[in-house]
């Protein structure tokens, strides 16, 4: 188990470029299974989860060629269906939650898909019903072996249909779209997720020959085609990294320029930071956060306490609530953080309380934060990263704290943030990695 030693109180200064979007690239890589032709993907973040998925695709028989830093070519001409039944596949796929999105492309192209119950962050129950109900509506037969833990879908021929998703699941929508692009007839998906990353997937599929209307809305119409061709695709900057860097600048009272953020794709993220009193300036396609000694949380028009809550796009992504929470600990004022979608994501706040933060955990979904207004610095602490997003929040807290903090289990942070210690040290942070 590796560890970060973080000397707090260091101010950052300079420019940083966000990595490619983790949540987008996992979908894009799975979509390469839809064609036997080469698909080249640029701006691939070389983080643990992505590299594990690339290794899984290799083991399935996909030819993978790393063309340069962040650029890969994939050619799924000789996919091994037998490999999907092996213990090795079960072990690899179960360790990565994003592996579930190989099922839709496999079902579309080969008429069969297997996946073990996938792993990932321990942030609460994330059911897969939406995925498999969608496949069943397209005509697939679904079975789940409780003994082996394998999900199995198969269909001789998928047929287009109308479906109303019971939740706007991002991975569920992506999986169903990839299954439907080669189904016969018309598929209509209502209550579809419409995050920018889903839009990116749809646009890539259209370049491959798919026929998709309604991109960017929650109502998609897909006319099935018989085959897809190769293409090139560039992954968007990671909005979660962008938000993390904004929060980091505010907490450490630093001046930071975040380069090439695809500002129009950030939705309400900049405005939500502004509601915490943080100055977020747009300069071309960059975000500039100036040095601020203090930032004050807004109240609602009627004077009531500000609430920041997650919601399906175009609402606020749940992946950033941990960052908003930690940033609020040094704001002036009070805010209620409402994590609606995952019941275990706020449990890391006990670490912040140990560091001196004033937080009331109301229940598994809500926490009230009373900010210190930078009048009292957080204390250094020894802690462990429970998941990717809580991990970056704890790192931000440690960077602003008095003294040297120790963060264990940083493999969780590495799953979502590429060379984060090296990149931040270049800006003035003092983070030392110890590999265990």
Secondary structure, 3 states (H helix, E strand, C coil): CCEEEEECCCCCEEEEECCECHHHHHHHHHHHHHCCCEEEEECCCCCHHHHHHHHHHHHCCCEEEEEECCEEEEECCCCCCHHHHCHHHHHHHHCCHHHHHHHHHHHHHHCEEEEECCCCCCCCCCCCHHHHHHHHHCCCEEEEECCCCEEEEECCCCECCEEECCCCCHHHHHHHHHHHCCCECEEEEECCCCCHHHHHHHHHHHHCCCEEECCCCCEEEEECCCCCCCEEEECCECHHHHHHHHHHHHHCCCEEEEECCCHHHCCCHHHHHHHCCCCCEEECCEEEECCCCCCECCCCCCCCCEEEEECCCCCECHHHHHHHHHHHCCCECEEEEECCCCCCCCCCHHHHHHCCCEEEEEECCEEEEECCCCCCCCECCEEECCCHHHHHHHHHHHHHCECEEEEECCHHHHCCCCCHHHHHHCCCCEEEEECC
